[in-house]
């Protein structure tokens, strides 16, 4: 046997082995999928029957239907629980109350609380969804602990659940989870904090001084969306120390939402920052509905940044008759006039159906 043929033969048998492993993997995947589909078909009648019971309980009252017994088969039980979550999250009023009481009679909360301790991440995630959807307040502390669970799906389900439970005590943990290595999505955390509402104001105000920029940004965004006027001083203090431009924009937007006489000066100081911050400050100043800011805004129409000029013109056009009059009085032929014309063209006519829109003339 030649020295060349030995490595060629080795490579040939390695290729045959890899090919065989690939075939086995494909066959295993197909077999698992077929088995999975067969199990789903077998479970479908039980899930549909449970769904009919839940809908009947919603319509007629929980006492009119025999309580459900979740089967020992984990797959079927999970499917029934997920169906219950979908239904209870889409109904309101008496129907929701009836369904919740029916699920309590059927011992769904006990099932969920038991699964919070499961070693299987999927079981913990479903338990969070169920207990949050049913507003089982006694499970709040245990769900709160899962906000930092090692599994991402469990963490996300726990965040949604504490939001549905309006668990104000979870706000610090939610914010702290943003800068963990296995942290939660800022969008999911912000949504939960919005659901919790003003009760989380203290935690949000404290988070404005957090070492992590994303945490500060989310806190400012939620304060603005909740319009927490009492957090105004905390926003002003945070804006004076903030170095991250993206976080500054959120702080400025929040100040524009909460308003008040004390925010005008801090916002004006931001007109000396970078273009992105200046544009945000212009929009926030315009939202204060204060005649004294019109002159500041007029000056920003000559800003060297096109984005700031456009933001200023749009803000003045949306600020009512006084702002639009400011735009119409601009000198013809100036660069500011072009932005003004563009902004006014987007404003519906205020002079009647035949006026043909705003004009600079």
C-alpha positions as CSV (number, residue, x, y, z in Angstrom):
1,X,0.0,0.0,0.0
2,X,1.5,3.3,-1.1
3,X,2.0,6.2,1.5
4,X,-0.6,8.3,-0.4
5,X,-3.4,5.7,-0.4
6,X,-3.4,5.4,3.5
7,X,-4.6,9.0,4.2
8,X,-7.1,8.8,1.3
9,X,-8.6,5.7,2.7
10,X,-8.8,7.2,6.2
11,X,-10.6,10.3,4.7
12,X,-13.0,8.0,2.8
13,X,-14.1,6.2,6.0
14,X,-14.3,9.5,8.0
15,X,-16.6,10.8,5.2
16,X,-18.7,7.6,5.3
17,X,-19.0,8.0,9.1
18,X,-20.1,11.6,9.0
19,X,-22.6,10.8,6.3
20,X,-24.1,8.0,8.4
21,X,-24.3,10.2,11.4
22,X,-26.1,12.9,9.3
23,X,-28.6,10.3,8.1
24,X,-29.2,9.1,11.7
25,X,-29.7,12.7,12.9
26,X,-32.3,13.3,10.1
27,X,-34.1,10.1,10.8
28,X,-34.2,10.9,14.5
29,X,-35.6,14.4,13.9
30,X,-38.3,13.1,11.6
31,X,-39.2,10.3,14.0
32,X,-39.4,12.8,16.9
33,X,-41.6,15.2,14.9
34,X,-43.9,12.4,13.8
35,X,-44.2,11.2,17.4
36,X,-44.8,14.8,18.6
37,X,-47.5,15.3,16.0
38,X,-49.1,12.0,17.0
39,X,-49.2,13.1,20.6
40,X,-50.7,16.5,19.7
41,X,-53.4,14.8,17.7
42,X,-54.2,12.4,20.6
43,X,-54.3,15.4,23.0
44,X,-56.4,17.6,20.8
45,X,-59.8,16.2,21.9
46,X,-59.0,16.7,25.6
47,X,-57.8,20.2,25.0
48,X,-60.9,21.1,23.0
49,X,-63.2,19.6,25.6
50,X,-61.5,21.7,28.3
51,X,-61.8,24.8,26.2
52,X,-65.5,24.2,25.8
53,X,-65.9,23.9,29.5
54,X,-64.0,27.2,30.1
55,X,-66.2,29.0,27.5
56,X,-69.3,27.6,29.1
57,X,-68.2,28.7,32.5
58,X,-67.6,32.2,31.2
59,X,-71.0,32.4,29.7
60,X,-73.2,30.7,32.3
61,X,-71.1,31.1,35.5
62,X,-68.5,28.9,37.2
63,X,-71.0,26.9,39.2
64,X,-72.8,25.6,36.1
65,X,-69.9,23.5,34.9
66,X,-68.0,20.7,36.5
67,X,-64.4,21.7,37.5
68,X,-61.7,20.6,35.2
69,X,-59.1,18.0,36.3
70,X,-55.8,18.5,34.7
71,X,-54.5,15.2,33.3
72,X,-51.3,13.6,34.5
73,X,-49.9,13.8,31.0
74,X,-47.7,16.9,31.1
75,X,-48.1,17.7,27.5
76,X,-51.9,17.7,27.6
77,X,-52.0,19.6,30.9
78,X,-49.7,22.3,29.5
79,X,-51.8,22.6,26.4
80,X,-54.9,23.1,28.5
81,X,-53.2,25.7,30.7
82,X,-51.9,27.6,27.7
83,X,-55.4,27.6,26.3
84,X,-56.8,29.0,29.6
85,X,-54.1,31.8,29.5
86,X,-55.0,32.8,26.0
87,X,-58.7,33.0,26.8
88,X,-58.4,34.8,30.1
89,X,-56.1,37.4,28.5
90,X,-58.6,38.3,25.8
91,X,-61.7,38.7,27.8
92,X,-62.8,41.4,30.3
93,X,-65.6,42.1,32.7
94,X,-67.9,39.4,34.1
95,X,-66.7,36.8,31.6
96,X,-63.2,37.1,32.9
97,X,-64.3,37.0,36.5
98,X,-66.4,33.9,35.8
99,X,-63.4,32.2,34.1
100,X,-61.0,33.1,36.8
101,X,-63.3,31.7,39.5
102,X,-63.8,28.5,37.4
103,X,-60.0,28.0,37.1
104,X,-59.7,28.6,40.9
105,X,-62.3,25.9,41.5
106,X,-60.4,23.7,39.1
107,X,-57.2,24.2,41.2
108,X,-55.2,25.8,38.4
109,X,-53.4,28.2,40.8
110,X,-52.1,25.2,42.9
111,X,-50.9,23.6,39.6
112,X,-49.1,26.7,38.7
113,X,-47.5,27.3,42.1
114,X,-46.2,23.8,42.2
115,X,-44.6,24.2,38.7
116,X,-42.8,27.3,39.8
117,X,-40.4,25.0,41.5
118,X,-40.0,22.6,38.5
119,X,-36.6,21.8,37.2
120,X,-38.0,22.1,33.6
121,X,-37.7,25.7,32.4
122,X,-40.8,25.4,30.1
123,X,-42.9,24.3,33.1
124,X,-41.7,27.4,35.1
125,X,-42.5,29.7,32.2
126,X,-46.0,28.3,31.8
127,X,-46.6,28.6,35.5
128,X,-45.6,32.3,35.4
129,X,-47.9,32.9,32.5
130,X,-50.8,31.2,34.2
131,X,-50.4,32.9,37.6
132,X,-49.8,36.3,36.1
133,X,-52.8,35.9,33.8
134,X,-55.0,34.9,36.7
135,X,-53.7,37.7,38.9
136,X,-52.8,35.3,41.7
137,X,-51.3,37.8,44.1
138,X,-50.0,35.3,46.6
139,X,-47.6,34.0,44.0
140,X,-46.0,37.4,43.4
141,X,-43.0,36.9,45.6
142,X,-42.0,33.6,44.0
143,X,-42.6,34.9,40.5
144,X,-40.5,38.0,41.4
145,X,-37.6,35.6,42.2
146,X,-37.7,34.2,38.6
147,X,-37.0,37.6,37.0
148,X,-33.4,36.6,37.3
149,X,-33.9,32.9,36.3
150,X,-31.1,31.3,34.3
151,X,-33.5,30.6,31.4
152,X,-34.4,33.5,29.1
153,X,-38.0,32.2,28.5
154,X,-38.7,31.9,32.2
155,X,-37.3,35.4,32.8
156,X,-39.5,36.9,30.1
157,X,-42.6,35.1,31.4
158,X,-41.8,36.3,35.0
159,X,-41.4,39.9,33.8
160,X,-44.8,39.8,32.0
161,X,-46.4,38.2,35.1
162,X,-45.2,40.8,37.6
163,X,-46.5,43.5,35.2
164,X,-49.9,41.8,35.1
165,X,-49.9,41.5,38.9
166,X,-49.0,45.2,39.2
167,X,-46.4,44.1,41.7
168,X,-44.7,47.4,42.7
169,X,-42.2,45.5,44.8
170,X,-40.8,44.0,41.6
171,X,-39.8,47.4,40.1
172,X,-36.2,47.5,41.6
173,X,-35.6,43.9,40.5
174,X,-36.9,44.6,37.0
175,X,-34.6,47.6,36.7
176,X,-31.6,45.8,38.1
177,X,-32.1,42.9,35.7
178,X,-31.3,45.2,32.8
179,X,-27.6,45.3,33.4
180,X,-27.1,41.6,34.5
181,X,-25.1,39.4,32.2
182,X,-28.3,37.4,31.6
183,X,-30.5,40.4,31.6
184,X,-34.0,41.1,30.3
185,X,-35.0,43.0,27.2
186,X,-35.5,46.7,27.9
187,X,-38.7,46.6,25.9
188,X,-40.2,43.8,28.0
189,X,-39.1,45.5,31.3
190,X,-40.5,48.9,30.2
191,X,-43.8,47.2,29.3
192,X,-44.0,45.6,32.7
193,X,-43.1,48.8,34.5
194,X,-45.9,50.6,32.6
195,X,-48.3,47.9,33.7
196,X,-47.3,48.4,37.3
197,X,-48.0,52.1,37.0
198,X,-47.3,55.0,39.4
199,X,-46.7,52.6,42.3
200,X,-43.2,52.0,41.0
201,X,-42.3,55.7,41.0
202,X,-39.8,55.5,43.8
203,X,-37.8,52.8,42.1
204,X,-37.9,54.6,38.8
205,X,-36.7,57.8,40.3
206,X,-33.9,56.0,42.1
207,X,-32.9,54.2,38.8
208,X,-32.3,57.6,37.1
209,X,-29.0,57.6,39.1
210,X,-28.1,54.0,38.2
211,X,-24.6,53.3,37.0
212,X,-26.0,51.6,33.8
213,X,-27.1,53.8,31.0
214,X,-29.7,51.4,29.7
215,X,-31.3,51.3,33.2
216,X,-31.4,55.1,33.4
217,X,-32.8,55.3,29.9
218,X,-35.6,52.9,30.6
219,X,-36.5,54.6,33.8
220,X,-36.7,58.0,32.1
221,X,-38.8,56.6,29.3
222,X,-41.3,55.0,31.6
223,X,-41.5,58.1,33.8
224,X,-42.4,60.1,30.8
225,X,-45.0,57.6,29.5
226,X,-46.6,57.5,32.9
227,X,-46.5,61.3,33.1
228,X,-45.2,61.1,36.7
229,X,-45.1,64.8,37.6
230,X,-43.7,64.2,41.1
231,X,-40.6,62.8,39.5
232,X,-39.8,66.1,37.7
233,X,-37.1,67.1,40.2
234,X,-35.4,63.7,39.8
235,X,-35.5,64.1,36.0
236,X,-33.9,67.6,36.2
237,X,-31.2,66.4,38.5
238,X,-30.4,63.4,36.3
239,X,-30.3,65.6,33.2
240,X,-27.7,67.9,34.7
241,X,-25.4,64.9,35.4
242,X,-26.1,62.7,32.3
243,X,-23.3,62.2,29.7
244,X,-24.9,59.6,27.5
245,X,-26.7,61.3,24.6
246,X,-29.3,58.6,24.1
247,X,-30.3,58.7,27.8
248,X,-30.4,62.5,27.6
249,X,-32.9,62.3,24.8
250,X,-35.2,60.1,27.0
251,X,-34.8,62.5,30.0
252,X,-35.7,65.5,27.8
253,X,-38.7,63.7,26.3
254,X,-39.9,62.8,29.9
255,X,-39.5,66.5,31.0
256,X,-41.5,67.6,28.0
257,X,-44.3,65.2,29.0
258,X,-44.4,66.1,32.7
259,X,-44.1,69.8,32.0
260,X,-44.0,72.6,34.6
261,X,-42.3,76.0,34.8
262,X,-39.2,74.6,36.3
263,X,-38.3,72.5,33.3
264,X,-37.9,75.3,30.8
265,X,-34.4,76.4,31.9
266,X,-32.9,72.8,31.9
267,X,-34.3,72.2,28.5
268,X,-32.9,75.5,27.1
269,X,-29.5,74.5,28.4
270,X,-29.7,71.3,26.2
271,X,-29.9,73.6,23.1
272,X,-26.1,73.8,23.4
273,X,-25.6,70.0,23.1
274,X,-25.2,67.8,20.1
275,X,-27.8,67.8,17.2
276,X,-29.7,64.8,18.5
277,X,-30.1,66.3,22.0
278,X,-30.9,69.7,20.5
279,X,-33.7,68.3,18.3
280,X,-35.2,66.5,21.4
281,X,-35.0,69.7,23.4
282,X,-36.8,71.7,20.7
283,X,-39.6,69.2,20.6
284,X,-39.9,69.1,24.4
285,X,-39.9,72.9,24.6
286,X,-42.7,73.1,22.0
287,X,-44.8,70.6,24.0
288,X,-44.8,72.9,27.0
289,X,-47.5,75.1,25.4
290,X,-45.7,78.2,26.7
291,X,-45.7,81.4,24.6
292,X,-42.3,82.4,26.1
293,X,-40.5,79.5,24.3
294,X,-41.5,80.6,20.8
295,X,-38.6,83.0,20.6
296,X,-36.1,80.3,21.6
297,X,-37.6,78.0,18.9
298,X,-37.4,80.7,16.2
299,X,-33.7,81.1,16.9
300,X,-33.2,77.3,16.4
301,X,-34.6,77.6,12.8
302,X,-31.1,78.9,11.9
303,X,-29.3,75.9,13.5
304,X,-26.5,74.5,11.4
305,X,-28.0,71.0,11.8
306,X,-30.8,70.1,9.3
307,X,-32.3,67.7,11.8
308,X,-32.7,70.4,14.4
309,X,-34.1,72.9,11.8
310,X,-36.7,70.3,10.7
311,X,-37.6,69.4,14.3
312,X,-38.0,73.1,15.1
313,X,-40.2,73.8,12.1
314,X,-42.4,70.8,12.8
315,X,-42.7,71.7,16.5
316,X,-43.7,75.3,15.7
317,X,-46.2,74.1,13.1
318,X,-47.8,71.8,15.7
319,X,-47.8,74.4,18.4
320,X,-51.0,76.2,17.2
321,X,-51.7,79.5,15.5
322,X,-48.8,81.4,17.3
323,X,-46.2,78.8,16.1
324,X,-47.6,78.8,12.6
325,X,-47.6,82.6,12.5
326,X,-43.9,82.5,13.5
327,X,-43.2,80.2,10.5
328,X,-45.2,82.4,8.1
329,X,-43.2,85.5,9.1
330,X,-39.8,84.1,8.1
331,X,-37.9,86.0,5.5
332,X,-38.5,84.6,1.9
333,X,-35.7,82.7,0.4
334,X,-34.0,81.7,3.7
335,X,-33.1,78.1,4.5
336,X,-35.5,78.3,7.4
337,X,-38.3,79.2,5.1
338,X,-37.9,75.9,3.2
339,X,-38.3,73.9,6.5
340,X,-41.2,76.0,7.5
341,X,-43.0,75.5,4.1
342,X,-42.4,71.7,4.5
343,X,-43.8,71.7,8.0
344,X,-46.8,73.8,7.2
345,X,-47.7,71.6,4.3
346,X,-48.3,68.8,6.7
347,X,-50.7,70.7,8.9
348,X,-54.4,70.4,7.9
349,X,-55.9,73.7,6.9
350,X,-57.5,75.7,9.7
351,X,-59.4,78.1,7.4
352,X,-62.0,75.9,5.8
353,X,-62.4,73.2,3.2
354,X,-61.6,75.5,0.3
355,X,-58.5,77.2,1.6
356,X,-56.0,74.8,0.0
357,X,-53.9,74.5,3.2
358,X,-51.4,76.7,5.0
359,X,-49.4,79.3,3.0
360,X,-46.3,81.3,3.7
361,X,-47.7,84.3,1.8
